[in-house]
Amino acid sequence: MKVAIVLALLCAVALAEEPCLCPKIISPVCGQPLGEAVAWYDNACLATCAKAVVVEDSHCGHLEKPGHGIPLF
């Protein structure tokens, strides 16, 4: 039984998504995650990590409410 639990944990770790590593570049894009509202991201990499499709190569202020972007820290 203990072996089965250990194997299940190892499989879960192996299947976990790798962390998303993006450069600290400010190049705003407007993205839209599937089924969600648009939001701005500091760069296309961060949008991709959030599983968002880039819809514009700029802030999407005219498409979203203020404060919904993901800031880069």
Secondary structure, 3 states (H helix, E strand, C coil): CHHHHHHHHHHHHHHCCCCCCCCCCCCCEEEEECCCCCEEECCHHHHHHCCEEEEECCCCCCCCCCCCCECCC
